[in-house]
Amino acid sequence: MDLKKRTKVFALEIIKMVDLLPSSKISYVITNQILRSATSVGANYRAVTRAKSDKDFINKLKICEEESDETIYWLELIEEAGLLKNELTKKLLKEADELTAIFVASINTKRAKMNQK
């Protein structure tokens, strides 16, 4: 699966997970935050594919890295607060971690190539 599709699927899975959270003030706050960060990963990755330069590529990819890492934070809070603890959250944590690692590796690769020029 290409990264554009993978980040979209990730956002859709987060949207589904949010519906499983209990209705409470805490869930409301976390829901807003995780929806923003998780959907931002895919939206910003689309921007990466249209980068105008190597520096633009890296800057846009850094946003993806930050948003996927933020999503990890919200998923950890969901689990540790006992709001939802199941295979879905574990799967989403794993995916967010993998996406973050991919973004970091891509940034490092691009920087290395830029330094060779």
C-alpha positions, -999 to +999 in steps of 0.1 A: +000+000+000+014+034-009+020+059+018-007+083+006-033+056+009-018+042+042-021+076+059-057+079+047-066+045+061-049+054+093-071+085+096-102+065+089-093+039+115-089+067+141-123+081+131-138+047+138-120+043+171-132+077+183-168+064+181-159+037+207-148+062+233-172+069+262-191+101+262-175+124+287-158+158+290-124+141+289-132+120+258-145+151+241-112+170+245-091+140+235-114+132+206-109+167+191-072+165+195-066+130+181-089+136+152-070+167+143-035+151+146-044+118+129-063+133+100-035+159+096-010+131+089-026+122+056-035+157+047+000+169+052+015+138+034-005+148+003+013+182+005+046+164+007+039+147-026+036+182-041+067+197-026+084+224-047+120+217-035+140+194-013+137+219+016+100+221+011+098+183+011+116+181+044+096+208+060+063+192+050+075+158+061+085+172+095+049+182+099+038+146+092+063+134+117+051+158+144+014+150+138+019+112+138+040+115+170+012+137+186-013+110+176+008+085+195+006+107+226-032+109+224-035+071+219-013+065+249-035+088+270-066+070+258-051+037+269-035+049+301-066+068+312-086+036+307-109+052+281-103+024+256-079-005+258-082-031+231-066-045+200-076-015+179-057+009+201-027-014+200-029-016+162-033+021+159-003+028+182+018+004+161+007+021+129+014+056+142+048+045+154+056+029+120+044+060+102+066+082+124+096+060+117+090+062+080+088+099+081+120+102+101+138+078+078+126+097+047+138+130+062+172+116+070+175+101+035+166+133+018+190+153+040+218+128+032+212+132-005+211+170-002+245+169+016+260+148-012+252+175-038 
